[in-house]
């Protein structure tokens, strides 16, 4: 039977009780070594009490400098093993193996945008010795923003937990470390503030400015109005921008009464590519209202259906949302004097106003491909304007 572990990493001078091969074992550090003292007793309630008593004896002896380094004082059976702590294993090696383990479980986008930067940080650590985990933590907190540093430490803990499970190391030196990092209130609330929808008047002003080329440079080779249908579609469906730019006419009903989102444009190490399936599901259907049907029918009549994309770039390829953001989106928001928000806020805007219009959170979740729990937790009850009823 595989050895089980307690959830908390023992501090120096603390004796942990664990089981190994169905026998109780005491684990502790002293003099720079990790000691494993087998009691030769099966794991029962009665034997646990005996193990706890012996653990307290060892802790007391260490505290009062009476520790017997031969372990004869504490040994029930001659089954003692002493090894240098985490000898021969370094964090960079474990991290490299951990990333390889995660690779088939994550999307290429996640591996590129999440594990890629983390790997670069790990390579720059001043040390990769597991015994110097506190030094690594201090380096991270000095060189990364606090929230990013906490996330990295959480990943390192996951890496070392995987290494413990795979029996490469005995203990996880990063376990519980991230939870002790207290975030300032302003940072802790950042996740909530990320949801910052446009008001309906802001939404309408943005659409109008783009359609009228209001802030488009005179020398621009492509007018802002070219992207008007895409922006209206984003606000009207709450879909992710990556889903909109990858939408094909094949996934739009012939009568334009329904759209099926089934793929998305993602970033990978080799560049942008289409991923079949969505972030949280294989596909989802979206019923079109009158406004959306009119928009799609107009596009359908104007575009050659040999161009498979519903919203192609001027060159007939997929729209690069980064270029669109820099050349159109930022310029329009700045011109209108509207607080800058990412293009993804069109999704938050749809969800927020759908709830304010009285739609059930479960129905909204189904339309946008989130779980009802996410809608309830992050949107429902967090309207931009609250009114107190008359009593």
C-alpha positions in Angstrom: 0.0 0.0 0.0 1.3 3.5 -0.9 2.4 5.6 2.0 -0.1 8.2 3.2 0.8 11.8 4.2 -0.5 14.3 6.6 -1.6 17.5 4.9 0.7 19.9 6.8 4.4 20.0 6.3 6.2 19.6 9.6 8.3 22.5 10.7 11.8 22.0 12.1 11.7 20.0 15.4 8.2 18.8 14.7 7.6 15.0 14.5 5.0 13.8 12.0 3.3 10.5 12.2 2.7 8.7 8.9 2.2 5.1 7.6 4.6 3.2 5.5 3.8 -0.3 4.3 0.9 -0.3 6.8 3.2 0.4 9.7 3.4 3.6 11.8 6.5 5.7 11.2 7.8 8.9 12.8 9.4 11.5 10.4 11.4 14.5 11.5 14.4 16.6 10.7 17.5 17.0 13.0 21.0 18.0 12.2 20.3 18.6 8.6 19.0 15.1 8.0 15.6 13.6 7.6 15.0 10.7 10.0 12.5 7.9 9.5 11.8 5.9 12.6 9.6 2.9 12.1 7.7 1.8 15.1 6.8 -1.6 13.6 3.2 -1.2 14.7 0.1 -1.4 12.6 -2.0 1.8 12.3 -4.7 1.4 15.0 -6.2 3.9 17.4 -4.2 2.4 20.3 -0.9 2.4 18.4 -1.5 5.9 17.3 -1.6 7.0 20.9 1.7 5.3 21.5 3.1 7.0 18.4 1.9 10.4 19.6 3.5 9.9 23.0 6.8 8.9 21.4 6.6 11.9 19.0 6.1 14.3 21.9 9.1 12.8 23.6 11.3 13.4 20.6 10.0 16.9 20.2 10.7 17.7 23.8 14.2 16.2 23.6 15.0 18.3 20.5 13.7 21.5 22.2 15.7 20.9 25.4 18.8 19.7 23.6 18.5 16.2 25.0 18.0 14.5 21.6 19.7 11.1 21.2 21.2 11.1 17.7 21.6 7.4 17.8 17.8 7.1 18.1 18.3 4.2 20.5 16.2 6.0 23.1 13.2 6.1 20.7 13.6 2.9 18.7 11.1 0.1 19.2 12.5 -1.9 16.4 15.7 -1.6 14.4 14.1 -0.1 11.3 15.7 3.3 11.1 16.7 5.0 7.8 18.5 8.3 7.6 19.0 10.1 4.3 20.1 13.6 3.4 16.9 15.7 2.9 15.7 15.6 -0.7 19.2 14.5 -1.9 19.9 14.6 -5.6 16.5 16.2 -6.6 16.2 19.9 -7.6 13.2 22.1 -8.2 14.0 22.8 -11.9 14.2 19.1 -12.7 10.9 18.4 -10.9 9.2 21.4 -12.6 10.3 20.3 -16.1 8.9 16.8 -15.4 5.7 18.4 -14.0 5.1 20.5 -17.1 5.5 17.4 -19.2 3.0 15.6 -17.0 0.5 18.5 -17.4 1.0 18.9 -21.2 -1.6 16.4 -22.4 -4.1 17.6 -19.8 -4.1 21.3 -20.7 -4.9 23.2 -23.9 -2.0 24.6 -26.0 -3.1 28.0 -25.0 -2.8 27.3 -21.3 0.6 25.7 -21.7 1.8 28.6 -23.7 0.4 31.5 -21.6 0.5 30.0 -18.2 3.2 27.3 -17.9 5.6 29.0 -20.4 6.1 32.2 -18.3 6.2 30.2 -15.1 9.0 28.0 -16.5 11.0 31.1 -17.4 10.7 32.3 -13.8 11.7 29.0 -12.4 14.8 29.0 -14.5 15.8 32.4 -13.1 15.6 31.3 -9.4 18.8 32.0 -7.6 18.7 28.4 -6.2 16.7 25.2 -7.1 17.4 23.4 -3.8 14.2 22.3 -2.2 15.7 22.8 1.2 15.9 26.5 0.4 12.2 26.9 -0.5 11.9 29.9 1.8 14.7 31.7 -0.2 12.8 30.9 -3.4 9.6 32.3 -1.9 11.4 35.5 -0.9 12.9 35.9 -4.4 9.5 35.4 -6.0 7.8 38.0 -3.8 10.7 40.5 -4.4 10.6 40.1 -8.2 7.0 39.5 -9.1 3.8 41.4 -8.4 2.2 40.0 -5.2 -0.8 38.3 -6.9 1.4 36.8 -9.6 4.0 35.6 -7.1 1.3 33.9 -5.0 0.0 32.1 -8.1 3.5 30.9 -8.9 4.1 29.6 -5.4 0.7 27.8 -5.7 2.0 26.1 -8.9 5.3 25.2 -7.2 3.3 23.5 -4.4 1.3 21.6 -7.0 4.5 20.5 -8.7 6.0 19.3 -5.5 2.8 17.5 -4.4 3.0 15.7 -7.8 6.6 14.8 -7.0 5.6 13.4 -3.6 2.8 11.3 -5.2 5.4 10.0 -7.7 7.8 9.2 -4.8 10.5 11.5 -6.0 10.6 13.5 -2.8 9.4 12.9 0.7 7.8 16.2 1.5 6.4 19.2 -0.2 8.3 22.3 1.0 5.8 24.7 -0.6 2.7 23.2 0.8 0.6 25.8 2.6 3.1 28.6 1.7 0.8 30.5 -0.6 -2.1 30.6 1.9 0.1 32.5 4.3 0.6 35.3 1.8 -2.0 37.9 2.6 -3.2 40.0 -0.3 -4.0 43.7 0.2 -7.7 44.4 -0.1 -7.3 46.3 -3.4 -5.6 43.3 -5.0 -7.9 40.7 -3.4 -10.9 42.4 -5.0 -9.2 42.5 -8.5 -11.1 39.5 -9.7 -14.4 41.1 -9.0 -13.3 44.4 -10.6 -12.3 42.5 -13.8 -16.0 42.3 -14.5 -16.6 45.9 -15.4 -19.5 46.0 -18.0 -20.3 48.9 -20.2 -23.6 50.7 -19.6 -26.2 50.5 -22.3 -25.5 54.1 -23.3 -21.8 53.3 -23.5 -22.5 50.2 -25.6 -24.7 52.1 -28.0 -22.1 55.0 -28.3 -19.3 52.5 -29.1 -21.3 50.8 -31.8 -22.4 54.1 -33.3 -18.9 55.5 -33.3 -17.5 52.5 -35.1 -20.3 52.3 -37.7 -19.9 56.1 -38.4 -16.1 56.0 -38.6 -16.2 58.7 -36.0 -12.5 58.4 -34.8 -11.1 56.7 -37.9 -7.9 58.4 -39.2 -8.4 59.9 -42.7 -5.4 57.9 -44.1 -6.7 54.6 -42.8 -6.8 51.9 -45.4 -9.7 50.2 -43.8 -12.5 52.2 -42.1 -13.6 51.3 -38.6 -17.1 50.6 -39.9 -15.8 47.4 -41.4 -15.7 46.0 -37.9 -19.1 47.3 -36.9 -20.9 43.9 -37.4 -18.3 42.1 -35.3 -18.7 44.5 -32.4 -22.5 44.4 -32.6 -22.4 40.6 -32.6 -20.2 40.5 -29.5 -22.5 42.8 -27.6 -25.6 40.9 -28.8 -24.4 37.4 -27.9 -21.9 37.7 -25.1 -19.7 35.2 -26.8 -16.0 35.2 -26.3 -14.1 37.2 -29.0 -12.1 34.1 -29.8 -15.4 32.3 -30.7 -16.7 35.2 -32.8 -13.7 35.5 -35.1 -13.7 31.7 -35.6 -17.4 31.5 -36.5 -18.2 30.1 -39.9 -21.4 30.3 -42.0 -21.6 26.5 -41.6 -22.5 27.1 -38.0 -25.2 29.6 -38.7 -28.7 28.3 -39.5 -29.9 28.9 -43.1 -32.7 31.2 -41.8 -30.2 32.9 -39.3 -32.4 31.9 -36.4 -29.6 30.1 -34.6 -25.9 30.2 -34.2 -23.8 27.3 -33.0 -20.5 28.1 -31.4 -18.2 25.1 -31.9 -14.6 26.3 -32.2 -12.3 29.1 -31.2 -9.1 30.8 -32.2 -6.3 30.3 -29.7 -2.7 31.2 -29.3 -0.2 28.3 -29.3 3.6 28.1 -29.4 3.4 27.7 -33.2 1.1 30.8 -33.5 -2.7 31.1 -33.7 -4.8 28.1 -34.6 -8.3 26.8 -34.5 -9.4 24.6 -31.6 -12.4 22.5 -32.1 -14.6 22.8 -29.0 -15.0 25.6 -26.6 -13.4 26.6 -23.3 -15.9 24.8 -21.1 -18.0 22.7 -23.5 -17.9 21.0 -26.9 -20.4 23.5 -28.4 -23.4 25.6 -27.6 -26.4 26.9 -29.5 -27.5 30.5 -29.3 -31.1 31.5 -30.5 -31.0 34.8 -32.4 -33.4 37.6 -31.7 -34.8 39.9 -34.4 -31.8 42.3 -34.2 -29.3 39.5 -34.5 -31.1 37.8 -37.3 -31.2 41.1 -39.3 -27.5 41.6 -38.7 -26.6 38.0 -39.9 -28.9 38.2 -42.9 -27.4 41.5 -44.0 -23.9 40.0 -43.8 -25.0 36.9 -45.6 -26.4 38.9 -48.5 -23.2 41.1 -48.8 -20.5 38.5 -48.4 -19.6 35.8 -50.8 -20.4 32.5 -49.1 -17.2 31.1 -50.6 -15.6 33.0 -47.7 -16.4 30.6 -44.9 -15.9 33.1 -42.0 -18.8 35.2 -40.8 -16.4 38.0 -39.7 -13.3 37.7 -41.9 -10.5 40.2 -41.9 -10.1 42.6 -44.9 -7.7 40.0 -46.3 -10.3 37.2 -45.9 -8.5 35.6 -42.9 -9.4 35.5 -39.3 -9.4 38.9 -37.5 -6.5 39.5 -35.2 -8.1 40.8 -32.1 -4.9 42.3 -30.9 -4.6 44.4 -34.0 -8.3 45.3 -33.8 -7.8 46.4 -30.1 -4.9 48.6 -30.9 -6.1 50.2 -34.1 -9.9 50.5 -33.5 -11.1 49.6 -30.0 -8.7 51.8 -28.0 -9.0 54.7 -30.4 -12.8 54.7 -30.2 -13.0 54.4 -26.4 -10.5 57.1 -26.0 -12.3 59.3 -28.5 -15.6 58.8 -26.6 -14.0 59.4 -23.2 -15.1 56.0 -22.0 -13.0 54.2 -19.4 -10.8 51.6 -21.2 -11.9 48.0 -20.9 -10.8 45.0 -22.8 -12.9 43.7 -25.7 -13.8 40.7 -23.5 -16.0 43.1 -21.5 -18.6 42.9 -24.3 -19.3 39.4 -22.8 -19.6 40.8 -19.3 -21.9 43.5 -20.6 -24.3 41.0 -22.2 -24.4 38.8 -19.1 -25.0 41.8 -16.7 -27.7 43.4 -18.8 -29.4 40.1 -19.5 -29.7 39.5 -15.7 -30.9 43.1 -15.2 -33.6 42.5 -17.9 -35.0 39.7 -15.8 -33.5 36.6 -17.4 -32.9 33.7 -15.1 -29.3 33.1 -14.2 -29.5 29.5 -15.4 -30.7 30.6 -18.8 -28.0 33.2 -19.1 -25.4 30.6 -18.2 -26.7 28.3 -20.9 -26.5 31.1 -23.5 -22.9 32.1 -22.7 -21.4 28.7 -21.8 -20.8 29.2 -18.1 -22.1 27.3 -15.1 -25.0 28.8 -13.2 -22.7 28.8 -10.2 -20.3 31.2 -12.0 -23.2 33.5 -13.0 -24.6 33.6 -9.4 -21.2 34.1 -7.9 -19.8 36.8 -10.2 -22.7 38.5 -11.8 -26.1 38.0 -10.0 -26.6 40.5 -7.3 -23.7 42.7 -8.5 -25.6 45.2 -10.6 -24.0 48.5 -11.4 -27.0 50.4 -10.0 -28.9 49.4 -6.8 -32.3 50.9 -5.9 -34.0 50.6 -2.5 -37.7 49.9 -2.8 -40.3 52.0 -1.0 -41.6 50.4 2.2 
